Amino acid sequence: MDKLIRSLHHVTATVNDAQEDLDFYAKVLGMRLVKKTVNFDNNNVFHFYYGDERGTPGTLMTTFPYKGWGVPVGSKGAGQIEVTSFSVPERSLDFWKNRLKRSGVSVNDEVHRFGEDAVSFEDPSGLIIELVATKDDRVPWLVEKGGGKGGVEPNAAIRGLHSVTMLVREPTKTLELLTGILGYDVVNESENRTRLAVTDNAAGNIIDVVRTPTPTPDDTTTRDARPGVNGTGTVHHVAMAVADADEQLRMRGELIKLGYAVTEVLDRQYFRSIYFREPGGVLFEIATVPPGFTVDEELPCLGQDVKLPPWEEPHRDAIEAGLPPVSHD
């Protein structure tokens, strides 16, 4: 089968407060709010999309702010995406460390991995975020175009996703899936960590698979040893991009032949999606590149208004009344 996966598409996380989330990703990290819509499975909850100017697949972080809905804090662990990494230019980490500290964010020591340097920190909901310094020719959402309004310098701005780090107990079958039908190649390895990439070993195309320790009966301290539990502060799923609906259907058919339980194709308005769990328990999504985020807003206006899919428009007044107030300037 041809290699159909082009890159990562997006990462989606369950978060806490909508305004805090919006302020952090749009103002502190300087990403564009590409779309302000609702969770199609719970239309009283926002669905925020952050990315580059157009919301190009491979640049997107998306969040469901569930404050007030009784969703508990999640537990990070096996069967989960633990770290979401973004790409920033080389020699920009000092800028980011200073900026984050001024914003009250506690920055961990620098990470040195596979020839790249990174800083790690948590977002307001407890998600683990990395900024990885690397060569990346993608065009960022720049301040002079309206991005961020928070002083992110063009030579430091986030370029998009770099990678995700997924934790699994036993990686053998996960690696078989990734290097088989999904078309990834192993590009680097270290103790308990395997780096895979699709298309090329470039930012936005990378997945790190980390083998977690097997818990012992009295293990109450090793976070990575425990199974992950979805809740606020955890990643819900990671999506990979395919070119179009035809390639998505081909992928779905091949996955079903291999015994995976794959959802029907779901219309997410800005792309079409299928979902399944990989052998280690992480929820994977395969999402199409088209139609993109300009189907219901002009490019200069992305993220300004609450956008609803056509089937929800008759309920707009009730939906907007149930959403928390947020401001974005």
C-alpha positions in Angstrom: 0.0 0.0 0.0 1.2 3.5 -0.8 2.3 5.7 2.1 -0.8 7.9 2.7 0.1 9.7 5.9 1.6 13.1 5.1 2.3 14.5 8.6 0.7 15.1 11.9 -2.6 16.9 11.6 -3.4 18.1 15.1 -3.3 17.3 18.8 -6.5 17.6 20.8 -6.5 18.0 24.6 -9.0 18.3 27.4 -8.4 21.5 29.3 -9.9 23.5 32.2 -10.7 27.2 31.8 -11.5 28.6 28.4 -10.2 32.1 29.0 -6.9 30.8 30.6 -6.4 28.4 27.6 -7.1 31.1 25.1 -4.8 33.6 26.8 -2.0 31.1 27.0 -1.9 29.7 23.5 -2.8 32.9 21.7 -1.0 35.5 23.9 1.8 33.7 25.6 2.8 31.3 22.9 1.7 33.6 20.1 -0.3 31.1 18.0 -3.3 32.2 16.0 -6.8 31.3 17.2 -7.8 29.8 13.9 -11.3 28.6 14.8 -13.7 29.2 17.7 -16.3 26.5 17.5 -17.9 23.9 19.8 -17.3 20.3 20.6 -19.6 18.5 18.2 -20.3 15.9 20.9 -21.1 18.5 23.6 -22.1 21.8 22.1 -22.0 23.6 25.4 -18.1 23.3 25.4 -15.9 25.3 23.1 -13.5 23.8 20.7 -10.5 26.1 20.1 -8.1 25.5 17.2 -4.6 27.2 17.4 -2.1 27.2 14.6 -0.5 29.2 11.8 -2.2 31.8 9.7 -4.4 29.2 7.8 -4.5 26.4 10.4 -2.3 24.3 8.2 -2.3 20.6 9.2 0.8 19.9 11.2 0.6 23.3 13.1 -2.6 22.7 15.0 -3.2 22.4 18.7 -6.9 22.1 19.6 -8.6 22.1 23.1 -11.9 21.4 24.8 -12.2 23.6 27.9 -14.4 21.6 30.2 -14.4 23.8 33.3 -17.8 23.6 35.1 -18.8 20.2 33.6 -17.5 18.0 36.4 -14.6 16.6 34.4 -11.9 15.5 36.9 -8.2 16.2 36.5 -6.7 13.4 34.3 -3.8 11.2 35.1 -0.8 11.0 32.7 0.5 7.6 32.0 0.6 4.6 29.6 -1.7 4.6 26.7 -1.6 8.3 26.2 0.2 11.2 24.5 2.2 12.6 27.3 4.1 15.5 25.6 3.1 17.8 22.8 6.1 19.5 21.2 6.2 22.6 19.1 9.0 23.7 16.7 10.8 27.0 17.3 13.9 28.4 15.5 17.4 27.5 16.6 18.9 29.9 19.2 15.4 31.0 20.3 15.2 29.1 23.6 16.6 31.9 25.7 13.9 34.2 24.4 11.3 31.6 25.3 12.6 30.9 28.7 12.5 34.5 29.6 9.1 35.1 28.1 7.6 32.1 29.9 9.1 33.1 33.2 7.7 36.6 32.8 4.3 35.0 32.2 4.6 33.1 35.5 5.3 29.7 33.8 7.8 27.5 35.5 10.3 26.2 33.0 12.1 23.0 33.5 15.8 22.3 32.6 16.7 22.1 29.0 16.2 18.7 27.3 18.8 17.4 24.9 17.4 14.7 22.6 18.5 13.4 19.2 20.7 16.5 18.5 17.9 19.0 19.4 17.5 21.2 22.4 14.2 21.9 24.0 12.5 23.4 27.1 9.6 21.8 28.9 6.8 23.4 30.9 3.1 22.9 31.7 0.2 24.9 30.3 -2.5 26.3 32.7 -4.3 23.0 32.7 -1.2 20.8 33.3 -0.5 19.7 29.8 3.2 19.0 29.2 4.5 21.2 26.4 7.9 21.3 24.8 9.5 23.9 22.6 12.1 22.3 20.4 14.8 24.4 18.7 15.3 23.1 15.2 15.6 24.2 11.5 12.0 24.7 10.2 11.1 26.6 7.1 7.4 26.9 7.8 6.1 30.4 8.0 4.9 31.3 11.5 1.9 33.4 12.5 3.7 36.7 12.8 3.0 39.7 15.0 2.8 42.1 12.1 0.0 40.1 10.6 -1.9 40.4 13.9 -0.6 37.3 15.6 -0.4 37.2 19.3 0.0 41.0 20.0 2.3 39.8 22.8 5.7 40.5 21.5 6.7 37.2 20.0 9.6 38.0 17.8 9.5 36.7 14.2 12.8 34.9 14.7 11.4 33.1 17.7 7.8 32.4 16.7 6.4 28.9 16.9 6.4 27.2 13.4 4.0 24.4 14.2 3.9 21.0 15.8 7.3 19.3 16.1 6.2 15.9 17.5 4.2 14.0 20.1 5.5 11.6 22.7 3.3 8.6 23.3 3.7 6.3 26.3 3.0 2.6 25.8 3.8 -0.5 28.0 4.9 -2.8 25.2 5.8 -0.9 22.0 6.3 -3.9 19.6 2.8 -3.9 18.1 2.6 -0.1 18.2 5.8 0.1 16.2 4.5 -2.6 13.8 1.4 -0.4 13.1 3.4 2.8 12.6 6.0 1.3 10.4 3.5 -0.8 8.5 0.2 0.5 7.2 0.8 4.1 8.6 4.1 4.4 6.7 6.4 5.7 9.4 10.2 5.0 9.4 12.4 4.6 12.5 14.8 7.5 12.3 16.5 7.4 15.7 16.5 5.4 19.0 17.7 5.7 22.5 17.0 3.8 25.7 13.2 3.2 25.8 12.5 5.8 23.1 12.0 5.2 19.4 11.6 8.2 17.1 9.6 7.7 13.9 8.9 10.0 11.1 6.8 10.1 7.9 7.7 11.7 4.6 10.9 13.0 6.1 12.5 13.5 9.5 11.2 17.1 9.8 9.2 19.0 12.4 5.5 18.2 12.2 6.1 14.6 10.9 7.5 13.0 14.1 6.2 10.6 16.7 8.3 9.4 19.7 7.2 6.1 21.2 8.4 5.7 24.8 8.3 2.4 26.6 6.9 2.9 30.1 7.9 0.7 33.1 5.5 -2.1 34.1 4.0 -1.0 37.5 4.6 -3.1 40.6 1.8 -3.5 43.2 3.3 -1.0 45.5 4.3 1.6 42.8 2.4 4.8 43.7 5.0 7.3 42.6 6.1 6.5 39.1 3.6 8.5 36.9 4.6 6.8 33.7 4.0 3.3 35.1 0.3 3.9 35.7 -2.3 3.8 32.9 -3.3 7.2 31.7 -6.8 8.4 32.5 -8.4 11.1 30.3 -9.4 14.3 32.1 -8.4 17.9 32.2 -4.7 18.3 31.6 -4.4 15.3 29.3 -4.3 14.8 25.5 -7.4 13.2 24.2 -6.0 12.1 20.8 -3.5 12.8 18.1 -4.5 13.1 14.4 -2.5 12.4 11.3 -3.1 13.9 7.9 -4.1 12.3 4.6 -4.6 14.1 1.4 -8.3 13.6 0.8 -11.4 11.6 1.5 -10.5 8.8 -1.0 -7.2 8.2 0.7 -8.9 8.2 4.1 -11.3 5.5 2.9 -8.4 3.4 1.6 -6.7 3.7 5.0 -9.9 2.9 6.8 -10.4 -0.3 4.7 -6.9 -1.5 5.3 -7.1 -0.9 9.1 -10.3 -2.9 9.2 -8.7 -5.7 7.4 -6.0 -5.8 10.1 -8.7 -6.1 12.8 -8.8 -2.5 14.1 -12.2 -1.1 15.2 -12.4 2.1 13.2 -15.2 4.6 13.4 -17.3 5.6 10.4 -16.2 8.8 8.7 -17.3 11.8 10.7 -17.8 15.3 9.3 -15.8 17.7 11.5 -16.7 20.7 9.2 -13.0 21.6 8.5 -11.9 18.0 7.8 -13.2 14.5 7.8 -12.1 12.1 10.5 -11.9 8.4 11.5 -10.7 7.2 14.9 -9.2 4.0 16.3 -7.0 2.9 19.2 -3.5 1.7 18.5 -2.3 -1.4 20.3 -0.8 0.6 23.2 -4.2 2.3 23.9 -3.5 5.8 22.4 -6.5 7.2 20.4 -5.4 7.9 16.8 -7.4 10.0 14.3 -6.9 10.1 10.5 -8.0 13.5 9.2 -8.2 14.9 5.7 -6.4 18.1 4.7 -9.4 19.7 3.0 -11.6 21.6 3.2 -9.8 23.7 5.7 -10.8 26.6 8.0 -11.8 29.1 5.3 -15.0 27.2 4.5 -17.0 29.4 6.8 -14.8 32.5 7.4 -12.5 34.6 5.3 -8.8 34.2 6.0 -8.4 37.6 7.8 -11.4 36.8 10.0 -10.4 33.4 11.3 -11.2 32.8 14.9 -13.2 36.0 15.4 -16.8 34.6 15.7 -18.3 31.4 17.1 -18.7 29.2 14.1 -21.2 26.3 14.1 -21.8 23.5 11.7 -24.9 23.9 9.5 -26.8 21.3 11.5 -26.4 23.3 14.7 -27.2 26.7 13.3 -30.9 26.4 14.3 -29.8 26.1 17.9 -27.3 29.0 17.9 -29.0 31.1 20.6 -29.2 28.2 23.0 -25.7 27.0 22.3 -24.1 30.5 22.7 -26.1 31.0 26.0 -24.4 27.8 27.4 -20.9 28.8 26.5 -18.6 30.6 29.0 -17.8 34.3 28.1 -14.3 34.7 26.5 -12.5 37.7 25.0 -9.8 37.7 22.4 -8.2 40.8 21.2 
